[in-house]
């Protein structure tokens, strides 16, 4: 879902601009993010990098 076309009932402004606390809360609810506000894509990239480093180290040390 996108908040591009939503209009806030509190301030009558576009929700995407986040003019008032109600807009910001609605925008945050629509665009819920992963752990600690990080995007799921960023979390997946970090996990892949950690996995790659782990595999490289296990290959290097022959474990």
Residue frames relative to the residue before (quaternion, step in Angstrom):
aa qw qx qy qz dx dy dz
X 1.0000 0.0000 0.0000 0.0000 0.00 0.00 0.00
X 0.2096 -0.7776 0.5846 0.0985 3.54 -1.10 0.73
X 0.3243 -0.7516 0.5396 0.1969 3.56 -1.12 0.63
X 0.3170 0.7857 -0.4840 0.2190 3.59 1.24 0.29
X 0.7907 0.3169 -0.1507 0.5016 3.59 0.95 -0.83
X 0.4984 0.6545 -0.4346 0.3665 3.60 1.23 0.14
X 0.2047 -0.7597 0.6085 0.1034 3.56 -1.05 0.85
X 0.4267 -0.7157 0.4989 0.2382 3.56 -0.86 0.99
X 0.4097 -0.7108 0.5204 0.2369 3.57 -0.94 0.91
X 0.6266 0.5592 -0.3318 0.4296 3.58 1.21 -0.45
X 0.8335 0.1501 -0.0543 0.5289 3.61 0.74 -1.01
X 0.3963 -0.7484 0.4374 0.3024 3.60 1.34 -0.07
X 0.5298 0.5982 -0.4276 0.4227 3.58 1.15 0.53
X 0.6431 -0.5039 0.3869 0.4276 3.56 -1.25 0.23
X 0.5159 -0.6604 0.4516 0.3062 3.59 -0.89 0.94
X 0.6100 0.5885 -0.3501 0.3988 3.58 1.04 -0.76
X 0.6505 0.5157 -0.3182 0.4578 3.62 1.14 -0.53
X 0.2618 -0.8109 0.4899 0.1840 3.61 1.16 -0.47
X 0.1326 0.8464 -0.5042 0.1084 3.59 0.89 0.91
X 0.8018 0.1707 -0.0738 0.5679 3.59 0.98 -0.76
X 0.6955 -0.4701 0.3221 0.4377 3.62 -1.22 0.20
X 0.6263 0.5337 -0.3438 0.4523 3.60 1.05 -0.68
X 0.6299 0.5233 -0.3266 0.4719 3.60 1.03 -0.77
X 0.6806 0.4970 -0.2935 0.4511 3.55 0.86 -0.98
X 0.6469 0.5095 -0.3186 0.4695 3.60 1.01 -0.76
X 0.6606 0.4989 -0.3051 0.4707 3.59 0.95 -0.83
X 0.6479 0.5139 -0.3137 0.4666 3.55 0.97 -0.87
X 0.6560 0.5018 -0.3107 0.4705 3.60 0.97 -0.81
X 0.6512 0.5126 -0.3160 0.4619 3.57 1.02 -0.77
X 0.6681 0.4885 -0.3017 0.4733 3.60 0.98 -0.81
X 0.7768 0.2861 -0.1383 0.5438 3.56 0.94 -0.91
X 0.0506 0.8188 -0.5674 0.0713 3.56 0.70 1.06
X 0.2268 -0.7880 0.5659 0.0866 3.53 -0.97 0.92
X 0.6597 -0.5287 0.3812 0.3741 3.52 -1.33 0.21
X 0.8424 -0.1763 0.1398 0.4896 3.53 -1.18 -0.64
X 0.8686 0.0035 -0.0204 0.4950 3.57 -0.77 1.01
X 0.6776 -0.4930 0.2972 0.4576 3.59 1.11 0.53
X 0.5119 0.6313 -0.4297 0.3934 3.59 1.25 0.10
X 0.5018 -0.6526 0.4710 0.3170 3.55 -1.05 0.71
X 0.5942 -0.5833 0.4122 0.3699 3.60 -1.08 0.62
X 0.6149 0.5492 -0.3506 0.4443 3.60 1.08 -0.64
X 0.6528 0.5026 -0.3098 0.4745 3.59 0.99 -0.79
X 0.6347 0.5190 -0.3268 0.4702 3.59 0.98 -0.79
X 0.6562 0.5018 -0.3112 0.4698 3.61 0.95 -0.85
X 0.6425 0.5216 -0.3258 0.4571 3.61 0.97 -0.79
X 0.6525 0.5025 -0.3147 0.4720 3.59 0.95 -0.84
X 0.6512 0.5116 -0.3182 0.4614 3.59 0.95 -0.81
X 0.6497 0.5054 -0.3185 0.4701 3.60 1.00 -0.77
X 0.6354 0.5159 -0.3292 0.4709 3.60 1.01 -0.74
X 0.6508 0.5023 -0.3146 0.4745 3.60 0.95 -0.86
X 0.6424 0.5155 -0.3195 0.4684 3.59 0.97 -0.83
X 0.6576 0.5098 -0.3059 0.4627 3.59 0.94 -0.85
X 0.6546 0.4961 -0.3095 0.4792 3.60 0.96 -0.81
X 0.6398 0.5235 -0.3236 0.4604 3.58 1.00 -0.81
X 0.6707 0.4877 -0.2992 0.4721 3.59 0.92 -0.86
X 0.6440 0.5197 -0.3205 0.4609 3.59 1.00 -0.79
X 0.6777 0.4833 -0.2950 0.4692 3.58 0.92 -0.84
X 0.6517 0.4954 -0.3313 0.4691 3.59 0.98 -0.74
X 0.6408 0.5031 -0.3218 0.4824 3.60 1.07 -0.65
X 0.6518 0.5337 -0.3069 0.4429 3.57 1.00 -0.83
X 0.7740 0.3382 -0.1710 0.5073 3.57 0.90 -0.92
X 0.4388 -0.7515 0.4161 0.2639 3.60 1.28 0.11
X 0.3132 0.7769 -0.4980 0.2243 3.58 1.05 0.64
